[in-house]
Amino acid sequence: MKSVILIALTGFLWHALDAKNTISGTISNENGQLLTGATVFVPELNKGTVANTKGWYELTDLPDGKVKIQYSFVGYTNHYEMPALKGGNLTLNIVLHQTAIEAEEIVVSGGYNATQHENAVKTDILKLKPITQANSPNFMATLAQIPGVDMISKGSGVAKPVIRGLSMNDILVLNHGVRFENYQYSSHHPLGIDEFGIEGVEVIKGPASLLYGSDAIGGVINFIKEKPAPIGTVTGDYNMALYANSLGMTNNLGIKGSGKNFFAGVRVGQKTNADYLQGGGDVVPNSRNNELSAKLNGGYTGKIGTFKLYYDYTNAKLGMVEDEAIAEVTTRGRVNNMWYQALNTHLLSSQNKLYFGQTKLELNAAYQNTALSHIAEPNVYEIQMQLATLTYEARFYVPINNQSEYIFGIQGMNQQNSNFNHRETILLPDASTNNYGAFGLLQYKLWHKLNIQTGLRYDNKSIHTQTIGIPAEATYRPAIDKQFGSFSGSLGATYTINEALLVRTNFAAAYRTPNIAELTSNGRHELRFEKGDANLVPEKAYESDLSLHYHRDNLTFDVAGFYNRVNHFIFIAPTGTQSAENLPVYQYRQTNSTLYGGEAGLHLHPEAVRWLHFQTTFATVTGKQTNGDYLPFVPANKLRFELQAEKEQLGKVHHLFASAATTTAFDQNHTATDETRTIGYTLLDLSLGGSVKVSNQMVSVTLGANNLLDKKYIDHLSTLKEVNKFNPGRNISLSITVPFSIKQNTM
């Protein structure tokens, strides 16, 4: 038997290595004009090039099998080809069509390299560029532009994503497909990923446990890394941003290059912000934050497949706005020397694909380590612990025919939390978590109009913790040894009624196991005393959603509704008692709950004035327990309007844009037992930007104003409500980007 397997594997490898595929051709518009600089990219292979002055492109050393190729050019609809390569040269001459609306993109978070319209799981994509990025030092403010996505914030340094009313451990954060683990369970801890080196963000709204396992019960946010440089080039960019409100500065420099088969890149960055000014001009003491980051990547793309290695490092120091800090920090500043948390995160990941004819094997592994410290008085550490996580997976893609494809996969996670240096406070006990899962996924296209995706998954998870203290102590925590097992599954379909209209529906069953904090907490955490419950059981979610998408060359319209039943929903709530330190006692609890609501969006470029565009979105969600009480951390209904003008060139200014946007949050009267009602507000933001040539070098400049009217307000999800502080007031920002090329493509 071993001999048969060895012979078969040798045959596969020989076939893959012997494959020699080249795709070339020209790219033009419908008038026959050649499009110099049009981009050609193969997402699966992480390989791309640009068309030369004759509109000609070439991709070499491609593997056998089907590969999806994306052709794009600014102002034109993206075009996709999916040829079946069997060795040899293939000519593809592409014609792109002009459009005023941003074209659909390829989605990778849903398991398949499919476009947004093809994918049975609705996925929103936010491309990061000056036009879309919020003029704020808080990266989550940019993501919150997506309807249905919001943020729990604690000033400009700490923010957590919220998707349709679920947050923290109910949301899975991915760093380019890698499960990101840096103590995501707390609203007081930061997201931990910055915007630089990120091409875009993909957001799956609703349960996604089928592909990603526990903790994807409310959705997935996947930060997609930037594409490598086109073949034969070395490029880079320098970014600087200044923020008046927090006296902030951001600097970031990246360089990347690609040869015929190899690619590599490096990026370093620094952020610093002083205590910010709330609406009306008062300083919020100790809201300062500082960050250093570095990102490296390298890889190989060849006939047998792709091999990629990434390393991300972040060192963040974030001031804690608490009663003690407010009392002691009396001078505005930016240096963290007391009452702050420090997070030091390393993430090393390897992502690889092997091609065997029509099938492919994906092998991924990652190791990450986050050290978390809480510093009270200068050099006095209250908490020191670290979380080490090893994740790994194998996915096997098997196409049955042109209409269907199976994915079979196994995944694992081994995690260790450790306290060190015998600090005064043990927030979480020493613990080990092990999770192993297997899944199968089928995508099937029927009648060229109906695309069905379904699958099933099983996971087994164990949690083992060490004892803390002795039984006679109030903060005693006995060891626990828990074992959980659960199935999850989904069934979704997209029906294309015609070229302009499609309908999408999904039914999903997902789960989340209780985490270490929820099971074992028994002590102070910042402003309260938290108690866990070792008897908590996994959350079970059953969600159905329905959405409609309509698009024309100058118009898109989306509307979606959802209903999510979460049995044994876990949340923390006050008990009404006080601890020995006179802190309010909060207890983790669970109850059956429902969340329901929807989103709508309209994007219009009037035919008569195609340089002008109008966009509006609306999102609503309600979260209730079966006893009628409302759930915590559910955002208020929000309405956003944006009017934007764009001009490809005006005098010596290229890619000129100007925009005005308003965000309206309605009154939030549906509050949990420990929350207070929040008055609604409306904010006005302005942006103006473009690119100019300085000594043969293009420089992009954006001038922005957030909360232009200096509104004194507090968002319902701001945890600074606890200390009666408001959200940031008026902020004037200036950002400068200098792209450069060291080596040009001579194709």
DRENLUM-725333 format. One record per residue (C-alpha): x, y, z. Coordinates in pm, whole numbers, padded with zeros to 5 digits, always signed. Each point is the difference from the previous one (the first is absolute). Example, Ala and Ser with C-alpha at 12.3 -4.5 7.8 and 13.67 -1.06 7.14 Angstrom:
// DRENLUM-725333
+01230-00450+00780 +00137+00344-00066 
This chain:
// DRENLUM-725333
+00000+00000+00000 +00281+00239+00088 +00162-00068-00338 -00323+00085-00183 -00034+00330+00189 +00366+00086-00065 -00034-00073-00373 -00320+00206-00022 +00158+00294+00184 +00310-00017-00221 -00223+00004-00306 -00186+00306+00129 +00323+00187+00067 +00150-00093-00337 -00314+00115-00177 +00001+00331+00191 +00368+00068-00057 -00029-00080-00367 -00286+00246-00051 +00102+00308-00199 -00276+00255-00044 +00021+00355-00129 -00287+00246-00044 +00050+00318-00200 -00199+00250-00201 -00110+00361-00023 -00234+00209+00215 -00210+00272-00162 -00329+00182+00044 -00314-00031-00213 +00135+00270-00235 +00316-00198-00069 +00222+00228+00209 +00285-00195+00161 +00002+00036+00379 +00357+00057+00113 +00041-00087+00367 -00304-00228+00024 +00060-00260+00270 -00019-00376-00035 -00014-00199+00324 -00047-00365+00096 -00115+00006+00366 +00058-00370+00063 +00361+00025-00115 +00062+00347+00149 +00152+00089-00336 -00063+00293-00229 +00130+00230-00270 -00093+00320-00184 -00062+00070-00366 +00282+00184-00180 -00029+00302-00231 -00139-00229-00271 -00267-00138+00234 +00177-00337+00000 +00041-00227+00303 +00148-00342+00073 -00027-00248+00288 +00238-00296+00001 +00066-00313+00209 -00367-00059+00074 -00112-00343+00130 -00242-00235-00171 -00364+00030+00096 -00247+00285+00025 +00121+00339+00119 -00214+00312+00038 +00161+00312-00149 -00111+00354+00081 +00053+00281-00253 -00053+00353+00133 +00056+00363-00086 -00117+00316+00177 -00341+00107-00130 -00076-00337-00158 -00194-00310+00105 +00217-00284+00124 +00015-00291-00243 +00051-00362+00100 +00124-00300-00194 +00029-00358+00125 +00184-00203-00264 +00079-00370+00040 +00376-00028-00049 +00148-00324-00129 +00351+00102-00107 +00090+00243-00276 -00061+00361-00099 -00342+00164+00020 -00094+00337-00150 -00269+00203+00176 -00076+00342-00146 -00214+00190+00248 -00244+00287-00054 -00092+00206+00308 -00315+00212+00022 -00025+00338+00167 -00208+00035+00317 -00061+00265+00263 -00067-00254+00277 +00274-00202+00166 +00001-00349-00147 -00050-00322+00192 +00312-00161+00143 +00122-00353+00054 -00084-00126+00350 +00236-00240+00179 -00159-00020+00347 -00292-00217-00114 +00222-00296-00083 -00004+00036-00378 +00172+00251-00227 -00333+00129-00126 -00128+00348-00077 -00242+00173+00233 -00291-00081-00231 +00097-00365-00035 +00053-00060+00371 -00295-00154+00185 +00115+00164+00324 -00052+00377-00008 +00334+00171+00056 +00061+00374+00017 +00335+00131-00122 +00153+00329+00105 +00296+00103-00216 +00243+00217+00194 +00092+00316-00189 -00011+00375+00073 -00359+00031-00123 -00135-00261+00243 +00224+00039+00305 -00133+00203+00291 +00216+00294+00105 +00048-00143+00346 +00282-00168+00194 -00253-00273+00085 +00011-00262-00277 -00333-00151+00109 -00171+00329-00094 +00070-00091-00363 -00150-00349+00034 -00310+00144+00168 -00096+00153-00336 -00124-00347-00104 -00372-00022+00088 -00052-00252+00279 +00353+00048+00133 +00065+00219+00304 +00262+00033+00273 +00033-00010+00377 +00247+00280+00067 +00205+00129+00289 +00149+00314-00151 +00221-00001-00309 +00222-00292+00104 -00239-00281+00093 -00284-00121-00222 -00173-00335-00059 -00215-00095-00301 -00372-00066+00031 -00194-00184-00272 -00379+00001+00019 +00008+00046+00377 +00258-00271+00079 +00357+00076+00104 +00320-00115+00171 +00021-00380+00008 -00312-00028-00217 +00198+00161-00285 +00299-00171-00158 +00281+00231-00115 +00234-00132-00269 +00337+00142-00099 +00016-00103-00366 -00188-00320+00073 +00179-00073+00330 -00209-00015+00316 +00121+00302+00201 +00038-00067+00373 +00097+00291+00228 -00252-00010+00286 -00294+00096-00221 -00250-00090+00275 +00004+00342+00172 -00147+00332-00109 +00300+00167+00169 +00254-00164-00235 +00087+00137-00347 -00060-00155-00339 +00377-00031-00053 +00017+00038-00382 +00090+00326-00173 -00101+00120-00346 +00340+00002-00170 +00091-00287-00230 -00371-00084-00020 -00160-00012-00345 -00356-00025+00128 -00231-00150+00259 -00254-00277-00058 -00295-00026+00239 -00228-00302+00026 -00314+00093+00193 -00151-00289+00190 +00118-00347+00112 +00309-00130-00179 +00094-00288+00232 -00009-00245-00290 +00331+00125-00139 +00157+00146+00312 -00135-00186+00302 -00094+00141+00339 -00001+00379+00049 -00137+00073-00349 -00356-00001+00129 -00067+00365-00084 +00220+00047-00306 +00352+00028-00132 +00224+00299-00070 +00292-00094-00223 +00279+00253-00059 +00143-00074-00347 +00366+00086-00048 +00119+00213-00290 +00085-00160-00333 +00365-00060-00086 +00172+00234-00243 -00058-00074-00370 +00252-00244-00147 +00334+00164-00072 -00056+00306+00220 +00102+00139+00338 -00251+00249+00140 -00073+00168+00329 -00190+00271+00180 +00049+00242+00289 -00304+00108+00201 -00030+00279+00253 -00311+00124+00182 -00046+00283+00248 -00302+00034+00234 -00075+00332+00168 -00240-00133+00265 +00245-00245+00161 +00318+00176-00117 +00057-00331-00174 +00247-00114-00261 +00021-00317-00206 +00298-00105-00213 +00020-00312-00214 +00245-00117-00267 -00035-00306-00222 +00216-00151-00276 -00080-00311-00208 +00135-00170-00308 -00075-00296-00227 +00202-00204-00243 -00117-00272-00233 -00067-00241+00288 +00105+00166+00326 -00154+00295+00185 +00074+00177+00328 -00092+00311+00196 +00065+00189+00321 -00201+00267+00180 +00067+00196+00320 -00222+00248+00179 -00045+00223+00303 -00303+00169+00156 -00018+00247+00285 -00300+00188+00144 -00029+00228+00301 -00310+00019+00218 -00288+00091-00231 -00249+00287+00027 -00365-00089+00044 -00277+00209-00154 +00021+00351+00143 +00378-00010+00044 +00057-00171+00336 +00291-00245+00025 -00073-00368+00073 +00284-00088+00240 +00220-00299-00081 -00165-00079-00336 +00348+00008-00156 +00135-00292-00202 +00319-00100-00180 +00077-00281-00241 +00290-00151-00195 -00050-00258-00273 +00195-00205-00252 -00117-00233-00277 +00210-00228-00219 -00101-00242-00271 +00159-00217-00265 -00092-00287-00223 +00027-00204-00314 -00253-00053-00279 +00067-00273-00253 -00151-00279-00204 -00052-00222+00302 -00168+00265+00216 +00056+00294+00232 +00195+00021+00328 -00039+00312+00215 +00149+00104+00333 -00122+00299+00205 +00125+00158+00321 -00191+00274+00185 +00118+00179+00313 -00186+00259+00208 +00095+00179+00319 -00286+00211+00137 -00027+00210+00316 -00352+00118+00073 -00102+00236+00279 -00287-00120+00221 -00263+00266+00064 -00110-00103+00350 -00087+00184+00318 +00348-00051+00150 +00169+00119-00321 -00224+00305-00030 +00086+00095+00358 +00376-00039-00045 +00061+00106-00363 -00041+00376+00023 +00213+00113-00296 -00070-00068-00366 +00270-00214-00157 +00081-00290-00230 +00251-00211+00194 -00142-00307+00176 +00158-00027+00343 -00295-00089+00225 -00344-00157-00026 +00042-00164-00339 -00009-00340-00162 +00278-00128-00226 -00044-00269-00264 +00293-00156-00179 -00112-00228-00287 +00197-00223-00237 -00174-00190-00280 +00184-00237-00237 -00207-00178-00264 +00068-00233-00291 -00261-00029-00278 +00049-00247-00283 -00189-00149-00293 +00098-00303-00206 -00159-00070-00338 -00063-00349-00135 -00181+00047-00329 -00358+00101+00076 +00038-00055+00375 +00196+00202+00252 +00119-00038+00358 +00026+00294+00238 +00230-00029+00304 +00010+00283+00253 +00157+00044+00342 +00055+00295+00234 +00157+00071+00338 -00084+00315+00193 +00094+00131+00341 -00152+00298+00181 +00138+00129+00329 -00248+00217+00191 +00104+00225+00290 -00196+00243+00216 +00214+00272+00157 -00144+00209+00284 +00249+00234+00164 +00326+00054-00195 +00176-00337-00043 -00256-00177+00221 -00142-00298-00189 -00342-00121+00118 -00046-00265-00269 +00244-00187-00225 -00114-00291-00211 +00051-00135-00348 -00206-00196-00247 +00181-00240-00236 -00208-00144-00284 +00083-00258-00266 -00253-00040-00283 +00018-00232-00299 -00225-00128-00275 -00013-00206-00318 -00261+00053-00270 -00044-00222-00303 -00190+00149-00297 -00157-00255-00235 -00190+00125-00307 -00257-00254-00117 -00092+00179-00322 -00034+00355-00131 -00298+00058+00227 +00113-00140+00335 +00292-00019+00241 +00054-00168+00336 +00222+00123+00281 +00109-00238+00275 +00200+00134+00290 +00144-00059+00344 +00102+00273+00243 +00169+00015+00337 +00087+00252+00270 +00222-00044+00305 +00007+00294+00239 +00176+00070+00328 -00065+00291+00236 +00277+00064+00256 +00048+00248+00283 +00355+00104+00078 +00204+00200+00255 -00252-00074+00279 -00195+00322-00040 -00262+00121+00246 -00301-00070-00221 -00072-00325-00183 -00257+00102-00261 -00014-00342-00168 +00144-00326+00137 +00273-00200-00170 -00196-00203-00252 +00023-00214-00311 -00260-00015-00276 -00003-00257-00280 -00243-00004-00290 -00022-00247-00289 -00253+00018-00281 -00089-00156-00335 -00237+00131-00265 -00134-00056-00349 -00136+00268-00232 -00174-00028-00336 -00062+00274-00253 -00226-00086-00291 -00121+00212-00290 -00337-00093-00147 -00148+00137-00324 +00275+00268-00007 -00228+00211+00221 -00020-00183+00330 +00314-00038+00209 -00034-00225+00308 +00248-00034+00284 -00042-00241+00289 +00215-00181+00251 +00042-00168+00337 +00264+00023+00271 +00087-00166+00331 +00230+00140+00269 +00138-00133+00326 +00141+00248+00250 +00165-00047+00341 +00084+00265+00263 +00220-00074+00299 +00094+00263+00262 +00222+00008+00306 -00118+00073+00354 +00041+00355+00133 +00025+00062+00376 -00142-00211+00281 -00366-00080+00077 -00012+00235+00297 +00077+00305-00218 -00275+00211-00160 +00184-00006-00333 +00057-00378+00000 -00045-00166-00340 +00004-00379-00020 +00144-00176-00303 -00246-00092-00274 +00019-00267-00267 -00265+00050-00267 -00076-00189-00319 -00234+00132-00271 -00114-00149-00330 -00237+00142-00255 -00125-00015-00358 -00058+00307-00215 -00129+00037-00352 -00146+00233-00258 -00203+00009-00320 +00010+00305-00225 -00102+00091-00352 +00038+00288-00243 -00252+00029-00283 +00084+00232-00290 -00335+00121-00130 +00167+00198-00281 +00326+00183-00061 -00104+00279+00235 -00186-00176+00280 +00087-00283+00237 -00147-00141+00320 +00200-00173+00273 -00117-00203+00298 +00177-00196+00273 -00089-00226+00290 +00278-00076+00247 +00046-00180+00329 +00309+00105+00196 +00138-00019+00350 +00249+00159+00240 +00157-00162+00302 +00041+00207+00318 +00347+00149+00034 +00239-00007+00294 -00112+00340+00135 -00367-00102-00005 +00075-00330+00175 +00254+00106+00263 -00008+00376+00075 -00001+00084+00371 +00171+00332+00062 +00042+00362-00093 +00007+00105-00366 +00051+00375-00024 -00310+00170+00151 -00191-00309+00114 +00022-00344+00162 -00075-00274-00255 -00122-00352+00077 -00010-00287-00245 -00209-00317+00000 +00164-00339-00055 -00340-00146-00095 -00050+00210-00314 -00087-00198-00313 +00070+00087-00367 -00208+00261-00178 -00209-00134-00289 -00102+00234-00279 -00257-00059-00273 -00010+00282-00253 -00192+00058-00319 +00055+00297-00228 -00128+00123-00332 +00155+00269-00220 -00061+00160-00337 +00262+00168-00220 -00074+00216-00305 +00271+00160-00214 +00035+00207-00314 +00297+00191-00143 -00090+00304+00211 -00213-00147+00280 +00011-00268+00269 -00262-00081+00260 +00023-00251+00284 -00245-00102+00267 +00037-00283+00253 -00189-00134+00300 +00099-00256+00263 -00133-00189+00299 +00249-00161+00238 -00114-00226+00284 +00283-00051+00251 -00070-00260+00267 +00207+00025+00321 +00132+00343-00101 +00288+00097+00233 +00027+00354+00135 +00117+00179+00312 -00239+00196+00220 +00001+00169+00342 -00120-00198+00302 -00087+00306+00207 +00256-00092+00268 +00339+00140+00099 +00334-00176+00041 +00223+00031+00309 +00174+00290-00185 -00338+00171-00052 +00005-00077-00372 -00324-00091-00179 -00017-00375-00057 -00072-00120-00354 -00090-00362-00077 +00022-00189-00331 -00343-00140-00081 -00180-00160-00290 -00353-00001-00134 -00184-00066-00323 -00002+00313-00216 -00089+00130-00344 +00157+00264-00221 -00179+00130-00307 +00027+00291-00240 +00144+00090-00336 +00197+00235-00221 -00067+00197-00317 +00225+00196-00232 -00029+00211-00315 +00291+00119-00216 -00080+00229-00294 +00199+00179-00270 -00248+00218-00196 +00028-00055-00375 +00019+00373-00070 +00279+00064+00253 +00197-00322+00028 +00278+00176+00193 -00244+00035+00291 -00112-00283+00221 -00248-00039+00282 -00001-00279+00253 -00222-00078+00297 -00017-00294+00239 -00222-00095+00292 +00043-00273+00262 -00222-00117+00284 +00028-00280+00254 -00193-00098+00312 +00126-00251+00255 -00233-00143+00266 -00002-00272+00261 -00298-00234+00022 -00113+00181+00317 -00029+00325-00196 +00319+00164+00128 +00234+00147-00259 +00352-00125-00070 +00311+00212+00070 +00226+00158-00263 -00269+00021-00268 +00057+00311-00215 -00259+00267-00070 -00160+00021-00343 +00228+00195-00233 -00055+00191-00322 +00285+00124-00217 -00002+00236-00300 +00295+00082-00222 +00031+00233-00297 +00324-00024-00192 +00144+00162-00311 +00287-00157-00194 +00208+00128-00290 +00269-00203-00171 +00203+00314-00073 -00051+00370+00065 +00294+00213-00104 +00305-00157+00159 -00197-00193+00260 -00077-00367-00070 -00265-00223+00165 -00163+00301+00164 -00287-00067+00241 -00211+00194+00250 -00258-00150+00231 -00246+00096+00270 -00150-00267+00225 -00243-00005+00290 -00047-00279+00253 -00315-00001+00208 -00043-00226+00301 -00355-00019+00129 -00096-00005+00368 +00080-00336+00156 -00273-00073+00254 +00032-00379-00019 +00259-00037+00274 +00129-00290+00207 -00033+00004+00380 +00346+00157+00052 -00029+00250-00285 -00151+00348-00018 -00199+00149-00284 +00199+00186-00262 -00111+00315-00178 +00038-00003-00378 +00235+00225-00192 +00103+00108-00350 +00361+00051-00108 +00129+00182-00308 +00326-00108-00168 +00179+00162-00297 +00286-00124-00219 +00200+00147-00288 +00285-00174-00176 +00196-00063-00316 +00341-00075-00147 +00256+00246-00135 +00334-00054-00169 +00300+00137+00191 +00332-00038-00188 -00134-00295-00203 -00134-00162+00317 -00374-00034+00062 -00110+00102+00350 -00352-00065+00134 -00136+00247+00254 -00326-00022+00198 -00137+00268+00231 -00288-00105+00224 -00223+00119+00280 -00187-00241+00227 -00280+00127+00223 +00040+00339-00167 -00258+00167+00225 +00179-00122+00315 -00308-00185+00122 +00010-00102+00367 -00140-00353-00012 +00050-00351+00126 -00061-00313-00203 -00205-00275+00159 +00290-00244-00038 +00263+00227+00155 +00132-00152+00322 +00107+00350+00108 -00358+00039+00116 +00125-00166+00319 +00208+00310+00083 -00233+00262-00155 +00231+00086-00288 -00111+00077-00354 +00114-00106-00346 +00264+00204-00188 -00094+00350-00109 +00106+00176-00320 +00306-00154-00164 +00185+00154-00295 +00231-00248-00173 +00261+00011-00272 +00125-00316-00167 +00275-00029-00261 +00086-00310-00205 +00306-00018-00221 +00004-00309-00225 +00329-00074-00175 +00163-00250-00235 +00360-00112+00031 -00012-00240-00293 -00248+00018-00287 -00145-00290-00192 +00183-00017-00333 -00241-00250-00157 
